[in-house]
């Protein structure tokens, strides 16, 4: 159960997360198929993914670094509005240059499979905003609720794909057929930005807020330098090592799941949308079990086991003979993935120094985002020249390597709540250094 840490703030964040997830899920379903119907080959689609991913990485890093200095709220308002603008552009034009430019600025339609969880480049600001105010004991539960809210929004987003005709139209006819879906993306994204106007955030120049410690003193002194984290650098280096491998894996299959269902089984946007909606209904509740599993087994161990399971389940999925069987395996994989997602987010930001939380949230994923930008080019080539299955098998091997490296690098660094006298990590990992206290690599 969460404490009453700022009821209205948390309610607003939840509503904005749901609304943004509706748009992200819908865009993730319709955009790859729309671009294919507009004449994009697999390799051209991978080029689009590359441009959008690079822009998203730059925006995410900028949001993280600047929100530690000027506040979280401006980015929670502004970034969804960029996505809304991208939705409008996609709804009314098929111009390739415009699709590339606004798709990149809005981090639009890059694809993330069943996609609940990612809300775009403003996520570092959102994660830091929540962590600034929630007690460490309840941080995993808070992130679990956010992930559950994302799943709820993605259910709606998947069903909204039914707005698209199942006929495989091309050119201008495809633009007209997909227009209602893209307008829906624009509307729900704008709602997320407008919701954030209601957030109440402590002044950057005033007294520190709850648990902000040194962050508040820096704000009070008027410091506004844009720099890399100092006290959390040991953590950042480890996250870079593990996230880079995972980014390569996710980049090889994440943006292409919808496209793969379309190419392999001839699935329409509506069929994929319904599948993703079912997945999100089932997995909505698995995220709520994340905090309990972390308390029982330890956060690092739970995350490593879950990532290993994700990797193994990719193989039977790509070997499935039908859309129904592949969808069922993918459902199981996504249920497992949703348990680990809030735990990874909570862990990274929980170990960071309070003054550097948004920066760590953004920069820890920067190598991953760059790897995600580059690896789709290999997928596009393999799709066209070798096999529709090989990129996913390679991605499975990389994710298994990521699970092993995460365990090796972080098993002696439990989160704050596990280092307490009565925490589950106190007995087995009591010798782990607290974040920023001279840990190796600091």
C-alpha positions as CSV (number, residue, x, y, z in Angstrom):
1,X,0.0,0.0,0.0
2,X,1.3,3.4,-0.9
3,X,1.6,6.2,1.6
4,X,-0.3,9.5,1.1
5,X,2.7,11.3,-0.4
6,X,0.8,13.8,-2.5
7,X,-2.6,12.3,-3.6
8,X,-3.4,14.7,-6.3
9,X,0.1,14.6,-7.8
10,X,0.1,10.8,-8.0
11,X,-3.5,10.7,-9.5
12,X,-2.4,13.2,-12.2
13,X,0.7,11.2,-13.0
14,X,-1.4,8.1,-13.3
15,X,-4.0,9.7,-15.6
16,X,-1.3,11.2,-17.8
17,X,0.5,7.8,-18.0
18,X,-2.7,6.1,-19.0
19,X,-3.5,8.7,-21.7
20,X,0.0,8.7,-23.1
21,X,0.1,4.9,-23.1
22,X,-3.1,4.8,-25.2
23,X,-1.4,6.8,-27.9
24,X,1.9,5.0,-27.7
25,X,0.2,1.6,-28.0
26,X,-1.9,2.7,-30.9
27,X,1.0,4.3,-32.7
28,X,3.1,1.2,-32.1
29,X,0.5,-1.0,-33.8
30,X,-0.5,1.2,-36.8
31,X,2.7,3.0,-37.8
32,X,4.8,0.1,-39.0
33,X,2.0,-1.4,-41.0
34,X,1.1,2.1,-42.4
35,X,4.6,2.7,-43.5
36,X,4.8,-0.7,-45.2
37,X,1.5,0.1,-47.0
38,X,3.0,3.4,-48.1
39,X,5.7,1.5,-49.8
40,X,8.5,1.2,-47.2
41,X,10.7,-1.9,-47.5
42,X,12.0,-3.6,-44.4
43,X,15.3,-1.8,-44.7
44,X,13.6,1.6,-45.3
45,X,11.5,0.9,-42.1
46,X,14.7,0.2,-40.2
47,X,16.1,3.6,-41.5
48,X,13.0,5.3,-40.1
49,X,13.5,3.5,-36.8
50,X,17.1,4.6,-36.7
51,X,16.2,8.3,-37.2
52,X,13.5,8.2,-34.6
53,X,15.6,6.3,-32.1
54,X,18.5,8.7,-32.4
55,X,16.3,11.7,-31.9
56,X,14.5,10.0,-28.9
57,X,17.9,9.3,-27.3
58,X,18.9,13.0,-27.6
59,X,15.6,14.2,-26.3
60,X,15.6,11.7,-23.4
61,X,19.1,12.7,-22.4
62,X,18.3,16.4,-22.6
63,X,15.1,16.0,-20.6
64,X,16.9,14.1,-17.9
65,X,19.8,16.6,-17.5
66,X,17.7,19.7,-17.7
67,X,14.8,18.5,-15.5
68,X,17.3,18.1,-12.7
69,X,18.0,21.8,-13.1
70,X,14.7,23.5,-14.1
71,X,12.1,21.0,-12.9
72,X,10.1,18.0,-14.2
73,X,6.8,19.6,-15.0
74,X,7.7,21.6,-18.2
75,X,8.8,18.3,-19.9
76,X,5.7,16.4,-18.7
77,X,3.7,19.1,-20.4
78,X,5.8,19.7,-23.6
79,X,6.9,16.3,-24.7
80,X,3.3,14.8,-25.1
81,X,2.4,17.9,-27.2
82,X,5.2,17.0,-29.6
83,X,3.8,13.5,-30.0
84,X,0.3,15.1,-30.5
85,X,1.8,17.2,-33.3
86,X,3.3,14.1,-34.9
87,X,-0.1,12.4,-34.9
88,X,-1.6,15.3,-36.8
89,X,1.1,15.3,-39.4
90,X,0.8,11.5,-39.9
91,X,-3.0,11.8,-40.2
92,X,-2.9,14.3,-43.1
93,X,0.2,13.7,-45.2
94,X,2.2,10.8,-46.7
95,X,5.3,13.0,-47.4
96,X,8.3,10.9,-46.5
97,X,10.5,13.9,-45.3
98,X,7.7,15.1,-43.0
99,X,7.0,11.6,-41.7
100,X,10.7,11.3,-40.8
101,X,11.0,14.7,-39.2
102,X,7.9,14.7,-37.1
103,X,8.2,11.0,-36.3
104,X,11.6,11.8,-34.8
105,X,10.5,14.9,-32.9
106,X,7.5,13.1,-31.5
107,X,9.3,9.8,-30.9
108,X,6.4,8.6,-32.8
109,X,5.5,5.0,-33.8
110,X,8.9,3.5,-33.2
111,X,7.1,0.4,-32.0
112,X,7.5,-1.5,-28.8
113,X,5.6,-4.7,-29.3
114,X,2.6,-4.8,-27.0
115,X,4.1,-1.6,-25.7
116,X,2.8,-0.7,-22.2
117,X,5.4,1.0,-20.2
118,X,7.3,3.4,-22.4
119,X,5.8,6.8,-22.6
120,X,8.6,8.5,-24.6
121,X,11.5,10.8,-23.8
122,X,9.9,12.5,-20.9
123,X,10.0,9.3,-18.8
124,X,13.2,10.4,-17.0
125,X,11.4,13.5,-15.7
126,X,8.3,11.4,-14.7
127,X,10.4,8.8,-12.9
128,X,12.3,11.4,-11.0
129,X,9.2,13.3,-10.1
130,X,7.7,10.2,-8.5
131,X,10.9,9.1,-6.8
132,X,11.4,12.6,-5.3
133,X,8.3,12.2,-3.2
134,X,7.7,8.6,-2.5
135,X,9.2,6.8,0.5
136,X,11.9,4.2,-0.6
137,X,9.9,1.4,1.0
138,X,7.0,2.1,-1.4
139,X,9.0,3.0,-4.6
140,X,8.7,-0.5,-6.2
141,X,4.9,-0.4,-5.6
142,X,4.7,3.1,-7.1
143,X,6.5,2.1,-10.2
144,X,4.4,-1.1,-10.4
145,X,1.2,1.0,-10.3
146,X,2.6,3.2,-13.1
147,X,3.3,0.1,-15.2
148,X,-0.2,-1.2,-14.5
149,X,-1.6,2.1,-15.6
150,X,0.4,1.8,-18.8
151,X,-1.0,-1.6,-19.4
152,X,-4.5,-0.3,-18.9
153,X,-3.9,2.5,-21.4
154,X,-2.4,0.1,-23.9
155,X,-5.5,-2.1,-23.7
156,X,-7.5,0.9,-25.0
157,X,-4.8,1.8,-27.6
158,X,-4.8,-1.8,-29.0
159,X,-8.5,-1.8,-29.4
160,X,-8.5,1.6,-31.1
161,X,-6.6,-0.1,-33.9
162,X,-10.0,-1.4,-34.9
163,X,-10.5,2.1,-36.3
164,X,-8.3,1.0,-39.2
165,X,-9.7,-0.9,-42.1
166,X,-8.4,-4.5,-42.4
167,X,-8.1,-4.1,-46.2
168,X,-4.5,-3.7,-47.4
169,X,-4.8,-0.3,-49.1
170,X,-1.8,1.6,-50.5
171,X,-0.7,5.2,-51.1
172,X,-3.2,8.0,-50.4
173,X,-5.9,5.4,-49.7
174,X,-3.8,4.1,-46.8
175,X,-3.4,7.6,-45.4
176,X,-7.2,8.1,-45.5
177,X,-7.8,4.7,-43.9
178,X,-5.3,5.3,-41.1
179,X,-6.3,8.9,-40.4
180,X,-8.8,8.2,-37.6
181,X,-6.1,6.2,-35.7
182,X,-3.5,8.9,-36.0
183,X,-6.0,11.6,-34.9
184,X,-6.8,9.5,-31.9
185,X,-3.1,9.3,-31.1
186,X,-2.9,13.1,-31.3
187,X,-5.9,13.7,-29.0
188,X,-4.8,11.3,-26.2
189,X,-1.2,12.6,-26.3
190,X,-2.5,16.2,-25.9
191,X,-4.7,15.1,-23.0
192,X,-1.6,13.7,-21.3
193,X,0.3,17.0,-21.7
194,X,-2.7,19.1,-20.4
195,X,-3.1,16.8,-17.4
196,X,0.5,17.6,-16.3
197,X,-0.5,21.3,-16.0
198,X,-2.2,20.2,-12.7
199,X,1.0,18.9,-11.2
200,X,2.4,20.7,-8.2
201,X,6.2,20.7,-7.9
202,X,8.4,22.3,-5.3
203,X,10.2,25.4,-6.5
204,X,13.7,24.8,-7.8
205,X,14.9,27.9,-6.0
206,X,13.1,27.3,-2.8
207,X,13.5,24.9,0.1
208,X,14.1,21.2,-0.7
209,X,11.1,18.9,-1.0
210,X,10.7,15.5,0.7
211,X,13.8,13.4,0.6
212,X,15.5,15.7,-1.9
213,X,18.6,16.4,0.4
214,X,21.4,17.8,-1.6
215,X,19.2,18.4,-4.6
216,X,17.3,21.1,-2.7
217,X,20.5,22.8,-1.6
218,X,21.8,22.9,-5.1
219,X,18.5,24.4,-6.3
220,X,18.6,27.0,-3.5
221,X,22.1,28.0,-4.5
222,X,20.9,28.7,-8.0
223,X,23.2,26.2,-9.6
224,X,22.0,25.4,-13.2
225,X,25.0,23.7,-14.8
226,X,24.3,20.9,-17.2
227,X,26.8,18.2,-16.3
228,X,27.2,14.4,-15.9
229,X,26.3,12.9,-12.5
230,X,29.2,12.8,-10.1
231,X,28.1,10.8,-7.0
232,X,26.1,8.3,-9.1
233,X,28.8,7.7,-11.7
234,X,29.7,4.2,-10.3
235,X,26.0,3.3,-10.9
236,X,25.9,4.9,-14.3
237,X,28.9,2.9,-15.6
238,X,27.3,-0.4,-14.6
239,X,24.0,0.5,-16.1
240,X,25.7,1.5,-19.3
241,X,27.4,-1.9,-19.6
242,X,24.1,-3.9,-19.1
243,X,21.8,-1.5,-20.9
244,X,23.9,-1.4,-24.1
245,X,23.6,-5.2,-24.5
246,X,19.9,-5.0,-23.9
247,X,19.5,-2.1,-26.3
248,X,21.0,-4.1,-29.1
249,X,18.6,-6.9,-28.4
250,X,15.5,-4.7,-28.1
251,X,16.5,-2.8,-31.2
252,X,16.6,-6.0,-33.2
253,X,13.0,-7.1,-32.4
254,X,11.1,-4.4,-30.4
255,X,10.4,-2.0,-33.3
256,X,9.5,-4.9,-35.7
257,X,7.1,-7.1,-33.7
258,X,4.0,-5.6,-35.4
259,X,5.8,-5.6,-38.8
260,X,6.9,-9.2,-38.2
261,X,3.3,-10.4,-37.5
262,X,2.2,-8.6,-40.7
263,X,4.9,-10.1,-42.8
264,X,5.0,-13.6,-41.3
265,X,1.3,-14.3,-40.9
266,X,-0.4,-11.5,-42.9
267,X,-2.0,-10.1,-39.7
268,X,-3.8,-6.7,-40.1
269,X,-3.5,-3.7,-37.8
270,X,-6.8,-4.6,-36.2
271,X,-5.8,-8.2,-35.5
272,X,-2.5,-7.1,-34.0
273,X,-4.2,-4.4,-32.0
274,X,-6.7,-6.9,-30.5
275,X,-3.8,-9.3,-29.6
276,X,-1.9,-6.5,-27.9
277,X,-5.1,-5.5,-26.0
278,X,-5.5,-9.0,-24.7
279,X,-1.8,-9.1,-23.7
280,X,-2.2,-5.8,-21.8
281,X,-5.3,-7.0,-20.0
282,X,-3.6,-10.1,-18.8
283,X,-0.3,-8.4,-17.9
284,X,-1.9,-5.4,-16.2
285,X,-2.0,-7.4,-13.0
286,X,1.4,-9.0,-13.3
287,X,3.0,-5.6,-12.8
288,X,1.3,-5.3,-9.4
289,X,3.1,-8.5,-8.3
290,X,6.6,-7.0,-9.0
291,X,7.0,-5.4,-5.5
292,X,6.1,-8.7,-3.7
293,X,8.5,-10.7,-5.7
294,X,11.3,-8.2,-5.1
295,X,10.6,-8.4,-1.3
296,X,10.7,-12.1,-1.4
297,X,13.7,-12.9,-3.7
298,X,15.5,-9.6,-3.8
299,X,15.2,-7.0,-6.6
300,X,18.4,-7.9,-8.5
301,X,17.8,-11.6,-8.5
302,X,14.2,-11.2,-9.6
303,X,15.2,-8.9,-12.4
304,X,17.9,-11.3,-13.7
305,X,15.6,-14.3,-13.7
306,X,12.8,-12.4,-15.5
307,X,15.2,-11.2,-18.2
308,X,16.4,-14.7,-18.7
309,X,12.9,-16.0,-19.2
310,X,12.2,-13.2,-21.7
311,X,15.1,-14.3,-23.7
312,X,14.1,-17.9,-23.8
313,X,10.5,-17.2,-24.8
314,X,11.6,-15.4,-28.0
315,X,12.7,-18.6,-29.6
316,X,9.4,-20.6,-29.5
317,X,7.6,-17.5,-30.6
318,X,9.5,-17.2,-33.9
319,X,9.2,-20.9,-34.6
320,X,5.4,-20.9,-34.1
321,X,3.5,-22.1,-37.2
322,X,0.5,-19.8,-36.8
323,X,-0.4,-16.3,-35.7
324,X,-2.5,-17.7,-32.8
325,X,0.3,-19.8,-31.4
326,X,2.9,-17.1,-31.8
327,X,0.5,-14.6,-30.2
328,X,0.0,-17.0,-27.2
329,X,3.8,-17.3,-26.7
330,X,4.2,-13.6,-27.0
331,X,1.5,-13.1,-24.4
332,X,3.4,-15.2,-21.9
333,X,6.6,-13.4,-22.7
334,X,5.0,-10.0,-22.2
335,X,3.4,-11.0,-18.8
336,X,6.9,-11.9,-17.6
337,X,8.5,-8.8,-19.1
338,X,6.0,-6.5,-17.3
339,X,7.0,-7.8,-13.9
340,X,10.6,-6.9,-14.5
341,X,10.0,-3.5,-16.1
342,X,9.0,-1.4,-13.0
343,X,11.7,-3.2,-10.9
344,X,14.5,-2.1,-13.3
345,X,13.2,1.5,-13.4
346,X,12.8,1.6,-9.6
347,X,16.2,0.1,-9.0
348,X,18.2,2.5,-11.2
349,X,16.6,5.6,-9.9
350,X,16.5,4.4,-6.3
351,X,20.3,3.9,-6.1
352,X,21.0,7.3,-7.7
353,X,21.9,10.3,-5.6
354,X,18.7,12.4,-5.1
355,X,20.2,15.4,-6.9
356,X,21.0,13.3,-10.0
357,X,17.9,11.1,-10.3
358,X,16.5,12.4,-13.6
359,X,20.0,12.6,-15.1
360,X,20.7,9.0,-14.2
361,X,17.3,7.9,-15.5
362,X,18.1,9.5,-18.8
363,X,21.8,8.8,-19.2
364,X,21.6,5.2,-18.0
365,X,19.5,4.4,-21.1
366,X,21.5,6.6,-23.5
367,X,23.9,3.8,-24.7
368,X,20.8,1.5,-24.9
369,X,19.0,3.9,-27.1
370,X,22.0,4.4,-29.3
371,X,22.3,0.6,-29.6
372,X,18.6,0.4,-30.3
373,X,19.1,2.9,-33.1
374,X,21.8,1.0,-34.8
375,X,20.7,-2.6,-34.5
376,X,17.5,-2.2,-36.5
377,X,19.6,-1.8,-39.6
378,X,20.9,-5.3,-39.2
379,X,17.3,-6.5,-38.7
380,X,16.2,-4.8,-41.9
381,X,19.0,-6.4,-43.8
382,X,18.4,-9.9,-42.3
383,X,14.6,-9.6,-43.0
384,X,15.2,-8.9,-46.7
385,X,18.2,-11.1,-47.4
386,X,18.2,-14.0,-44.9
387,X,15.3,-14.8,-42.6
388,X,12.4,-13.3,-40.7
389,X,13.3,-15.3,-37.7
390,X,17.1,-14.9,-37.4
391,X,17.0,-11.3,-35.9
392,X,14.8,-12.5,-33.1
393,X,17.0,-15.5,-32.3
394,X,20.1,-13.2,-32.1
395,X,18.1,-10.8,-29.9
396,X,17.3,-13.7,-27.5
397,X,21.0,-14.5,-27.1
398,X,21.8,-10.9,-26.4
399,X,19.0,-10.6,-23.8
400,X,20.3,-13.7,-22.0
401,X,23.8,-12.1,-21.9
402,X,22.2,-9.0,-20.5
403,X,20.6,-11.0,-17.7
404,X,23.9,-12.6,-16.7
405,X,25.8,-9.3,-16.8
406,X,23.1,-7.6,-14.6
407,X,23.4,-10.3,-12.0
408,X,27.2,-10.1,-12.0
409,X,27.5,-6.3,-11.8
410,X,24.7,-5.6,-9.3
411,X,24.3,-8.7,-7.0
412,X,26.3,-6.9,-4.3
413,X,24.4,-3.6,-4.6
414,X,20.9,-4.1,-3.2
415,X,18.5,-1.1,-3.2
416,X,18.1,1.0,-0.1
417,X,15.0,-0.8,1.2
418,X,16.9,-4.1,1.2
419,X,19.8,-2.7,3.1
420,X,17.6,-1.9,6.1
421,X,17.8,-4.0,9.2
422,X,14.6,-5.8,8.4
423,X,14.9,-5.8,4.6
424,X,15.2,-9.0,2.6
425,X,18.6,-8.1,1.4
426,X,20.1,-7.3,4.8
427,X,21.1,-10.9,5.6
428,X,22.6,-11.9,2.3
429,X,23.9,-8.6,0.9
430,X,24.6,-6.5,4.0
431,X,28.2,-5.8,2.8
432,X,27.0,-3.8,-0.3
433,X,28.1,-0.2,-0.3
434,X,25.3,2.4,-0.4
435,X,25.0,4.5,-3.6
436,X,27.6,7.2,-3.7
437,X,29.7,6.0,-0.8
438,X,32.8,4.8,-2.5
439,X,31.5,1.9,-4.4
440,X,33.9,0.4,-6.9
441,X,34.1,2.5,-10.0
442,X,33.0,5.7,-8.2
